[in-house]
Amino acid sequence: MSLFVDTSALHAILDGDEPRRSEVVVAWQAVTDDDRILFTSNYVLACQLQ
């Protein structure tokens, strides 16, 4: 199964100051441990570079 990674999800995992960081890490690990194919868009990536 594939999963689209949107702007808020990518920002939450990349932001070390995320208030709910421990919850985000647990959720990210659960998603990545399932052998899912993660994909996103150029727009989502561009938002992270700003």
Residue frames as a rotation matrix with the C-alpha (Angstrom) as fourth column:
MET 1
0.585 0.811 0.000 0.00
0.811 -0.585 0.000 0.00
0.000 0.000 -1.000 0.00
SER 2
-0.446 -0.719 0.533 1.23
0.690 -0.656 -0.306 3.50
0.570 0.231 0.788 -0.75
LEU 3
0.375 0.491 -0.787 0.83
0.882 -0.451 0.139 6.60
-0.287 -0.746 -0.602 1.39
PHE 4
0.274 -0.212 0.938 0.94
0.493 -0.807 -0.326 10.26
0.826 0.552 -0.116 0.42
VAL 5
-0.182 -0.423 -0.888 3.06
0.962 -0.265 -0.071 12.37
-0.205 -0.867 0.455 2.78
ASP 6
0.595 0.498 0.631 1.53
0.636 -0.771 0.009 15.83
0.491 0.396 -0.776 2.95
THR 7
0.060 -0.605 0.794 3.04
-0.054 -0.796 -0.602 19.12
0.997 -0.007 -0.080 4.08
SER 8
0.474 0.177 0.862 2.02
-0.801 -0.319 0.506 18.87
0.365 -0.931 -0.009 7.73
ALA 9
0.990 -0.125 0.068 3.29
0.088 0.913 0.400 15.31
-0.112 -0.389 0.914 8.11
LEU 10
0.391 -0.900 0.192 6.65
0.691 0.149 -0.708 16.09
0.608 0.410 0.680 6.55
HIS 11
0.084 -0.323 0.943 7.02
-0.346 -0.897 -0.277 19.28
0.935 -0.303 -0.187 8.57
ALA 12
0.779 0.301 0.550 6.17
-0.606 0.137 0.784 17.48
0.160 -0.944 0.289 11.81
ILE 13
0.884 -0.468 -0.012 8.82
0.461 0.865 0.200 14.80
-0.083 -0.182 0.980 11.29
LEU 14
0.169 -0.871 0.461 11.50
0.708 -0.219 -0.672 17.28
0.686 0.440 0.580 10.20
ASP 15
0.240 0.006 0.971 10.82
-0.347 -0.933 0.091 19.92
0.907 -0.359 -0.222 12.87
GLY 16
-0.461 -0.546 -0.699 12.86
0.448 0.537 -0.715 19.19
0.766 -0.643 -0.003 15.98
ASP 17
-0.975 0.119 0.188 10.77
-0.221 -0.633 -0.742 21.73
0.030 -0.765 0.643 17.93
GLU 18
-0.286 0.917 -0.278 7.47
-0.227 0.217 0.949 19.98
0.931 0.335 0.146 17.21
PRO 19
-0.238 0.218 0.946 5.53
-0.953 -0.240 -0.185 20.04
0.187 -0.946 0.265 20.53
ARG 20
0.643 0.528 0.556 4.22
-0.613 0.789 -0.041 16.49
-0.460 -0.314 0.830 20.03
ARG 21
-0.012 -0.790 -0.613 7.54
-0.986 0.112 -0.125 15.17
0.167 0.603 -0.780 18.69
SER 22
-0.747 -0.316 0.585 7.40
-0.485 0.861 -0.154 11.82
-0.455 -0.399 -0.796 20.49
GLU 23
0.160 0.891 0.425 3.95
-0.051 0.438 -0.898 11.06
-0.986 0.122 0.115 19.04
VAL 24
0.654 0.025 -0.756 5.09
-0.718 -0.294 -0.631 12.06
-0.238 0.955 -0.175 15.57
VAL 25
-0.404 -0.892 -0.202 8.13
-0.914 0.402 0.051 9.78
0.035 0.205 -0.978 15.75
VAL 26
-0.561 0.272 0.782 6.01
-0.170 0.887 -0.429 6.82
-0.811 -0.373 -0.451 16.87
ALA 27
0.554 0.832 -0.024 3.54
-0.136 0.062 -0.989 7.40
-0.821 0.551 0.148 14.03
TRP 28
0.408 -0.487 -0.772 6.35
-0.912 -0.250 -0.325 7.83
-0.035 0.837 -0.546 11.47
GLN 29
-0.671 -0.693 0.264 8.00
-0.700 0.709 0.085 4.60
-0.246 -0.127 -0.961 12.60
ALA 30
-0.166 0.705 0.690 4.70
-0.016 0.697 -0.717 2.72
-0.986 -0.130 -0.104 12.35
VAL 31
0.768 0.471 -0.435 4.20
-0.380 -0.212 -0.900 3.96
-0.516 0.856 0.016 8.79
THR 32
0.215 -0.773 -0.597 7.75
-0.961 -0.060 -0.269 3.24
0.172 0.632 -0.756 7.65
ASP 33
-0.608 -0.439 0.661 7.91
-0.613 0.789 -0.040 -0.19
-0.504 -0.430 -0.749 9.32
ASP 34
0.247 0.833 0.494 4.95
-0.166 0.539 -0.826 -1.39
-0.955 0.122 0.271 7.24
ASP 35
-0.600 -0.580 0.552 6.98
0.466 0.308 0.830 -1.43
-0.651 0.755 0.085 4.00
ARG 36
0.576 0.818 0.010 4.64
0.546 -0.375 -0.750 1.16
-0.609 0.437 -0.662 2.54
ILE 37
-0.325 -0.571 0.754 5.66
0.920 -0.376 0.111 3.17
0.220 0.729 0.648 -0.45
LEU 38
0.174 0.310 -0.935 5.75
0.581 -0.799 -0.157 6.80
-0.795 -0.515 -0.319 0.62
PHE 39
-0.363 -0.294 0.884 5.32
0.895 -0.375 0.243 9.53
0.260 0.879 0.399 -1.96
THR 40
0.031 0.322 -0.946 4.82
0.493 -0.828 -0.266 13.26
-0.869 -0.458 -0.184 -2.00
SER 41
0.723 0.247 0.645 4.80
0.689 -0.327 -0.647 16.12
0.051 0.912 -0.407 -4.50
ASN 42
-0.295 -0.834 0.467 7.20
0.772 -0.496 -0.398 18.81
0.563 0.242 0.790 -5.59
TYR 43
0.176 0.467 0.866 4.90
-0.136 -0.860 0.491 21.34
0.975 -0.205 -0.088 -3.93
VAL 44
0.967 0.180 -0.183 5.18
0.130 0.267 0.955 19.62
0.221 -0.947 0.235 -0.53
LEU 45
0.260 -0.951 -0.170 8.95
0.965 0.252 0.068 19.52
-0.022 -0.181 0.983 -0.81
ALA 46
-0.292 -0.341 0.894 9.10
0.496 -0.853 -0.163 23.17
0.818 0.396 0.418 -1.88
CYS 47
0.644 0.606 0.468 7.05
-0.127 -0.519 0.846 24.18
0.755 -0.604 -0.257 1.17
GLN 48
0.846 -0.354 -0.399 9.67
0.526 0.424 0.738 22.59
-0.092 -0.834 0.544 3.41
LEU 49
-0.089 -0.949 0.303 12.47
0.971 -0.150 -0.184 24.61
0.221 0.278 0.935 1.82
GLN 50
0.220 0.251 0.943 10.92
0.225 -0.953 0.201 27.97
0.949 0.168 -0.267 2.71
